Amino acid sequence: MEHILQKRIPCFKRWSRKGWSVFASLHRYVKIGVLAAGMSILLLATRGASAHNADTTAVLRTLRIREVGITGTQTAPVRNARSHTPLFDRKAFAAEPVQTLEAALRLAPSVDIRERGGKGAQADISVRGGSFDQTMVLLNGIDFTDARTGHQSHALPVDLDCISSVELLDGLPGVGAFAGAVNVRTAPLRPTYLRFEGAGGQYGYAYANLSGAVTEGRLSVLGAASFRRSDGYRHNTDFSNCNAYVRAVCEAPRAGLFDFQAGYQDRDFGSNGFYAAYNPDQWEHTATALASLRWLRSAGRFSFGASASYRKNFDRYDWTRGTAMNRHNTDNVGARVWSDYDWAAGTTSLGGDYAYNHIFSTNLGEKLDTPHGRYTHADARHTGNLWLRHEKHWRRFDAAASAGASFTPYGRAALWSLSGGWRPSEAWRVEVGAAQSMRLPTFTDLYYTSPAQVNNLGLRPERAVTVRLGAGYSRGCWSASADAYYRAGRDIIDWVWYDDVPENPETWRGKWHSEQTSRLNTFGIEFSGSYTVQEGFLRRVRVSYGYVTTDRNADIVARSAMDFMRHKAALGVEFRFLRRMSFALTGSLFDRNGDYTAYPVAGDSSRTETRGYEPYFLLDGRLQWEKGFCRLYVDATNLTDTRYCDLGGIPLPGFWCTAGVVLTFGR
């Protein structure tokens, strides 16, 4: 190969996932002898991840090219303790029997998925012993958490084929990520392709998805649209879900990198017992539109970034299907600016963000003097954060610290995080971190009232300090990780039950009251390991285990704080045979803490029973054949036809079989 530069410079003979982030730290030109062509420029677009964690699934082939000069490009700064726990990887899960994001995250030891219906019709995402309201939800690093209720936060308009990975970001100080943040990252399967998937099965299930991408020079566009529906596995559990999503990334030589995404979701579902277990005739319809634009620009030792986002959510809830009871219309607006400076002592980041949340509702917020269309109540709030962060890498060590302030309607609060890492060898890494976090009461926490619930306008933010210790090993076909964490939470918000006795306030007797009278200390450990090879009969084995326990300082009856997933274990195996066939099995064991009120007779709330959550085991399988552009599969979930529930005694589907075809054209 011809030498372009005369002076002696480092030379790398192969483009490797393990160490390409070294380019950003050398501050000099690097000679590349072999380069993978077709790498997506989306690798630089995710704010929530380090460069070395970028998705490389868009790499198609290796070509010998003429030597070129390359400089490192800084990703956006992150207000966290630099801890990124993988929850889902598209390549690792390609052969497994998962069709929705909820099904994939069920296998992660850090996540508690509490479903109310099948195939992701309605579910809550909680992490590490927290509640669904205590989990921040990001899409490509943009915060799209809903301020009305965490029930709507993870309703993102993206399907599994567009999701390249999902990770848990630990230690984000500030508003929202009390227990952690789940970051969903999207990327095309290939630089240029067209993909169609169609599936059908029991209970009138049907699914159709059309997606594709186009990459031309510095521009890459990903688009997808899908429709999923079912008649339901029991009375009033039918659903339909439409998604549309587009992401465009363009890197201009002088203007910088622009990352735009937009999506729309429309779904409705029968809600048999979803929010009141004795009522089988509830129904809900939601519509969500979201969009964001991010800009990144490097100039010498400086890098700059800015982003703006918007999420609109409509929700209609019927106590009796066909008769609207509650309607909500929420707006969530966000903006962020930041700058990095790379110097001899490390990298220093300075930034700030702003969020505006507004709601129109039939029962949440302050009562309006004049109704706004259907809505009789409204409320709004403004929040902001400022932060300063510094990180330093030295040989096998790294350290980072951040400090800042949060500004909310409840006053100012200090923010901080500390982290450190040590890599004793190429295969091992040990890290430790501590951070402060908080979340504001949702509009539902503050205002929701019903014949069985009493609201509380005096709620204030929840606060916590979390300490985490982790270790990871990766060498050849083996990988393993272990994590331990302790979270000291105070001013925990929950719905508390008051018996109908004279000792309790008269207006609260026999009702749930929203309050924060306790501290909640949570301890957890997680283990995971995998064995992966590219050839042979046994291709992949993955095991994981998670344990959570809490120590509450108040003897009260709470609705959700004590219903955490105490034990969770999962095993996945993949076999390849007859050249083009594969068979994957996943088995998972769940043991939930707590109990719930059961209603033996549907529609009759006068007869109740208190039941504890029973452990259950789920076994899923996928048989798949693939050749060229065509792939056929048969999925069977809950092969043992286990009867189980995640929340309030709501029965979830038994055995459910589906089959599908995937056609992918492109390069």
N, C-alpha and C positions, 0 to 999 in steps of 0.2 A: 504494500500500500504506500502511496505517496505521502511524504511527510510535509505537512503544511507549516508547522511551527518548528523552528530550528533549535530553540533551547530545550533542555531536558525537562520533561513534564511527566506526571504520573500516567501510566497506561493501564487501562483495564481491558482484558481480553474478552470478557463476557458480561452482558447486562444481567445482573442478578437481583432478585427480590431482597436478598438479605442485606445488601449494603448500598443500594443506590442513593440513599439519603446522605451518604458521605459527600456527594457533590455540593450540597447546600452548606456544608461546614468547611470545605477547603478554601472557599473564597478565591478560586483561581480556575483557569481553563483546564479541562480534563480531556484527554484523548480517548476516543472510543474506537475500538477495533472491530467489534461486532455489536450491532444494534438491532433490537427487535422492532420490526416495522409495524405500523398500524396501532401503536399505543394510543389510547384515548386521552384527549386533553382533559377529560373529566377528572383525572387523577389529582389535579391541583385544586379542584373546586370545592372540596369538602372542608369546611371550617372546623368541624368537630374531630378531626383526626390528624395525627402526625403524618409527615410525608412517607415514612417507612411503612405505614399501614395502608397506603393507597391501593386501590383495586387494580390488579394487573390482568384481569380476565379478558381484556380486550386485545392482548398480545396474540397474534395469529401465527407468525412464523419468524424465523431468524434469517436475515440476509446479510451478506458481506457488503459493506458500503465504504465509501471513502471516508477517511478520518475527518471529524468535525469538532469544533469547539463548543462546549456546553457549560453553562453556568447554572448554579442552583437557584431555584425559585422558591421563595418563602410562602408557606401557606398561612392562612389567617390565624391570629393568635387565639388561644383558648383560655378562659378563666377557670381552669381546673387543675387538679393535681397530677396531670399527665398520666392518668390511669385509664386505659381503654380495654375493657373486657369484652372479647368477641362473644356475640350471642348467636349469630347466623352468618354463614358464608355460602354464597351461591354454588360454588364449585363443590364444596363438601356435601351439600344437601341435594345435589342434582338428581341422584338416584333414589332418594328417600320418599316415603309416602306422605308428603306434605303439599297441600294445595293452597293454603292461606298463610299469612304472616303469623296469625295466632297459633296455628298448628306447629309451625317451625319453632316459635319461641317457647312452646310448651316443654321442649326438650332441654332448654337452657337452665342450669341450676340456679341462676340469679333471678329468674323471672317467675312470677306467679300469674298465670292466665286464668281468669275466672269468667268462663263462658256462660251465657244464658240460652244460647241457641246453637244450631249446627252451622258448620262451614263459615265461621266468623260473622254470623248474623249480628250478634251483639256480644261484646266481651270487654273486660277491663284488664289493663296491664299494670301490674305492681312489681316493684323490684326490692329485693332484700328486706322483706318484712314490712315495707311501707304500704300505703294505700294507693289506689289509682289516682287520687287527688294530689299525692305527694311525688308523682313521677312526671318529669318534664319530657315532652315528646318533640324531637327535632327531625326535620326532613332535610338532609344534606346540610346539616349544621344550622338550619334556620328554625327558630323556636315557633311552633304552631300550636302550643298548648292552649286549650280553650279555657277562658276565665269563668265560664258558667258552671261547668262540671267536668271532671276528669273522664266521665263516661264517653264524652265526644272527642277527647284529645287525640286518640290513636286512629280515628276514622279518617285515614289518609287515602287519597284517590290513586293509589299505586298497587299493582298486582305483584305477585312474587317473582315473575319473570323479569321485571324491571329492577328489582332490589338486588344489589350486588353484595351487600353485607348489612348487618345490624350490630351495633356495639353499645355497651353500657359505659357511659362517661361518669366516673366517680369524682366526687369532690368539687363539683361546680358550686362555688359560694354564690350567694345572692338569692334573688326571688325565684321560686319555682321548683328547683331541683332539690327538694328536701331529702329524698331517699336516693336520688340519682337521675340521670337523663338517658333516655333511649334515643339513639341517633340512627335513623334509617337512611341508608345511602343508595342512590340509584346510579346505574351506569348501563350502557348498551351491552348486549351479549357479544357483539362484534362491531367493528367500525361501520360497516354498511351491511344491512340485512333486512329481510322481511320475514316475520314469524306469525303463524296462525296456530292457535290451539282450540280444539273443541272437545268437550267432555259431556257425559251424561251418566245417569245411574238411578239408584233407588230414590223413592220419595219425590219423583218428578224433578230430579236435579238436572240442571243444564248449565253449561258454562261455555262461553265463546270469548276469545281474546285475539286481537290483532295488534301487533306491535312491530316496531322497526326503527332503524337508525340510518342516518346518512352522515358521512364524514368526508369533508372536502377541505383539504389544507388545514387551516386553523379553525374551521367551523365544524361543530358536531351537533346534531339534532337527534334527540330521542323522543319518540311518541308512542302512545299506547291507548287503546280503548277496550273495554271489556263489559260483559254482562253475565251475571250469575243469579240463578233463581232456584227455588225449590217449593214444592207443595207443603213441606214440613213433615217431621217425623212423628208428630202427634197433633192434636187439635190446636189450631191457631198458632202454629210455629212456621208458617210459610214466610218466605222472604224474597226480595229482589234487590239487586245491587248493581248500579251502573258506575263505572269509573272512566275518566278520561284524564290523560296526563301528557305533558310535553316539557322537555328540558332542552335548552339550547346553550351551548358554551362556545364563545368566540374569543380568541386571543389575538389582539392587535399588537403589532410590534412596538408602537409608541403609546397607545392609549391604555394598554393593560388587558387583563382578562375579565370578561363579562360572563356571568352565569345567571341565566334566567330560567325559572320554572313556574308552571301554572298547572292547576288541576281542578277537576270538578267531580263530586260524588253525589249520587242520589240513591237513597235506599229506604225501603220500608219493610217492616217485619211485624208479624203477629207476636205479641208479647205475653204469652200464656204464663202468668205468675211472675213475670220478670221483676216487677217493682212492688207487688203485693201478692204473695204466694197463693192466697185463696181466691184470687180473681183470674179466671182463665180467658177473659175477653178483652184484655188490654191490646193496644196497637200503637205503633210509633212510626213516624216518618221524619227523616232528616235529609238536609241538603247542605253540602259544604263546598265552597269555592275558596281557593287559596292561590297566592302568587308571591313571588319574591324575585329580587334582582340584587346581585352581589357584584362588586367590582374589586379587583386586586391589581396593584401596580408596584413594581420594584424600581428603585432608583439608587444605585450604588449600595451603600450599607442600609438604606432605608427601604421599608416596604409599607404600603398604605392600603387600606381597605375600607369599604363601606357597604352596607346592605340595607334594604328596606323590604318589609313584608306586610301582607294583609291576608286575613282570614275572615270570611263571612260564613255564619252557620245559622240555618233555620231548623227549628225542631217543633214537631207537633206530637203531642201525646194524648191518646184517647183512653180514658178509663174503661169505656165501653166502645168497642170498635165501631167507627162511623160517627161518633159524637165527640167532637174536639173538647178536651178539658183544659189543657195547658198549651200555650204557644210561646216560643222564645225566638228572638232575633238578636244575635250577638255579632259584634265587630271587634276584631283584635288586630291592632296596628303596631308594628315594631320597626325600629330604626337603630342602626349601630355604626359607629366609626371607630377605627383603631389605627395604630401605627407601630411598627417594629423598628428598632435600631440594633444592628449587629456590630459589636465591637469586641475588643480584646477580652473584656471581662465577662462576655456572654451576650445574650439577647435580651433587650429590655422592651416591653410592650406597654403602651398607654392607650386606653380606650374608654368608651362609654356607650350605653344603650338606653333606649327609651321605649316604653310600651304604653299604649292607650287601649283600654277595654271599655266597651259600652254594651248595654243590653236594653232591648225593649221586650216586655213580657206581659203575660196576663196575670202573673202573680209574684214575680221576682223584681225587687227594686222599690223605689219610692212611688207612691201613687201619683199619677199625673193629674193636673187640673183639667186638662182636656185630653181625651184618649187620642193616641196616635194610631189611626186605623183600628185594627183589632186589639192593639196593645193598650193596657191601662196603667202599666208600671214601667219605670226606667231607672237606670243608674249608670254611673261612669266612674272611672278612676284612672289616674296617671301614676306610672312608676318609672324610676330611672336608676342606673348604676354607673359608677365610675370605678375604674380599676387600674392598678399599676402592677406589672408582673415582670419578674426577672428570672432567667434560667441560664445555667452554665453547664457545659459538658467538659469533662477533664479525664482523658484516658478512658478508664472503665467506669467512671462515676458520672452521675448527673444530679443536679439539684435545681429546685424551682421554688419560688415563693411569690405570692400575690397578696395584695391588700387593696382595699377600696371601701366604698360607701354605697349604701342603697337608700333611695329616697322614695317613700311610699306615703299614702294617706295616713299611715300609722306612725309616721316620723322617720328619723334616720336610724340606720343600723350599720355597724361595722362588718366588713367582709374580710376573710383571710383564708389562705390555704398554704400548706407546706408539703413538699414531696422530695423524695430522694431515691435514686436507683443505683444499683451496682451490678456489673456484669463480670463475675469471676472468670468466666470462660465464654467462648463463642456460643455455647449451647445453653448457658444458664443466665437468668436475670432475677434479681431480688429487688423489690421496691417497697417503700413505706410512704404513707401519706396521711395527712390530717387536714380537715377543712370544716368550716362553718357553713351551714345552709339554713334556708328559711323558705316558707311559702305563705302566701296571703290566703285568707278565707275565700272560697269561691262565692259567686253570687247565690248559689244554692245553699251553701252553709249559712249565709247571712239571712236569707229571706224566705226560704221555703217553709210553707206551713200547710197543713192538711188536717183532717179530723183526727189523725194519729200522730201529728208532728207539730212542734212549736219552735219557731225560729228564734234566733238570738242575734241582735244587732251589736252586741257588745264584744263579739269575737275579735281577737287580735292575731297577728301572724304566729305560726308555729316556728320553733327554732330547734336546731340540733347541731352537735359537733360529732363528726364521724372520724374514726381512726381506722386505718386499713393497712394490712401487711400481706404482701403477695410474693409468690415465686413462680417462675415459669421455666420449662425445659423444652428445647426443640432441637432435635438432631436426626438427620436422615428421615426415616419413616416414622419416628416416634416423637410425640409431643405430650406434655403434661403441664398442669398448672394447679396451684393451690392458693386460696385466698381466705383470710380471716378479717372480720370487721366488727367494730363495736360502735353503735350510734346512741348517743345520749340525747334524747328528745324531750322537750318541755313545751308546755302549753299546747298539748295535742288536742286537735279538734275532732270530735266524734259526736254521734247521736246517742244519748244516754237515756235509758228507760227508767221511768218513775212509776212505782206501784201505786195503786189506788188505795192509799192509806193516809190517815190524818197527818202523819209526820211530814208528808211531802206537800209542796205548794199546790193549792187547789187547782189552778189552771194547768198544772203539769201532770196531774194524776192520770195514770193509764195512758200516757203518751211518751213519745220520744222527744227529747229536748236537745238542741244543738249547743254544745258547750265544750270547754277545755279546762278540765279540773285536774288533769293528771300529767305525770311524766311517764315516758315510755322509753326504757332502755332496751336496745335490741342487739343481740349478738348472733353472728352467723359464720359458718365455714362452708367453703365450696371446693370441690375437687373435680377435675376433669382430665381425661387422657385419651389419646387416639393413636391408632396405628394405620398408616395409609401407604399402599404400594400401587404401582401403575400396571403391574402384570400379575398373573396367577389367578387362582380360584377365589381366594379370600382377599378382597381389595381394601376393605375398611372395617375397623372396629372402633367404636367410640363409647366411652363410659363417662358418667358424671354423677355427682351426688351433692346435694345441698341440704344444710340444716340451719334452722332459725329458731331462736327462743327469745322471749321478751320477759321483762320484769316490770309490771305496772304497779305504781305506788298507790293506786286508789282502788277500793273494793266497790266497783260499780258494774252495772250491766251495760256494756257498750255494744253498738251494732256491728262494727267492722274492725276495730283496732286489734282485737284478739283472734280474728279469723285468718291467721297467717298460715302459710304452707310450712309445716314443721319439718317434715322429711320429704325429699324428692330425689329419686334415683332414676337414671335412664341408661339404656343400652341400645346401641345401634350397630348393625352389621350389614355388609354389602358383599354379595357374591357375583362373580361373572362366570358364565359358562356358555358353551355352544357359540363361541366367538361374539355373537351379537346380543346375547341375552344377559339380563342382570336381575337379581332378586335382592330386595332390601327389607329388613325387618327392624322395627323399633319397638322396644318394650319399656314402659315407664311405670313407676310406682309412686303414688302420691298419698301423703298422710297429712291432713289438715287439722289444725288446732281449732277448738271452739265448738259451739253448737248453734242451733237455729230453731225457730218456731215453725213447726209443721202444722198444716191444716188437712186433716184426714178427708174432709168433705169439701170438694171444690165449690166455691161461692159462699161457704159458711164460715165466717170469721169467729163464731162463738165457740167452736170446738178446736182446741189447740193441743199440741204435744211438743215437748222440748226434746230434741234429738241431737246427738253428737255427730259430727262429720266422721264417716267411716272411711278407712283406707281403701284405695281401689287400684287396680292394675289395668293398663291399656296396652294392647298389642296391635300394631298396624303393619301392613305389608304392601309392597309394590313389586309387580312383575313387569319387566320392561324389555322391549325389543327395539333396536335402533340400527338403521343403515342409511348412510348418506344424509339426505335432508329430512328423512322421515323417522319418527319415533312413535311407538305405540305403547300404551301402558294400561295396567289394571290396578286400581288401588282398593284396598279393603281396610277400613278403619274399624277399630274395636272388634277385632276378630273373635274375641271371647265373649262378645255380647254382654259386657259388664254393665250393671246398673249403677249409676253414680251421679253425683251432683257437685258443682263447684260453689254454688251459692244458694242459700235459703231453701234447700230441698227441691230445686227446679231440676227435673230429670233431663239428662242430656242423651244424645242419640246412642242407640246400641249399634249393632253391626250395620255398616253402610258401605256398599260396593259401588264404585264408579269406574268408568273406562274412558280413555281419551286418545286423541291423536295430535301430534305436534309436527308441523311442517315448517322448516327453517331454510330460507334461501338467502344466500349472500356470500360475502367474503370477509 
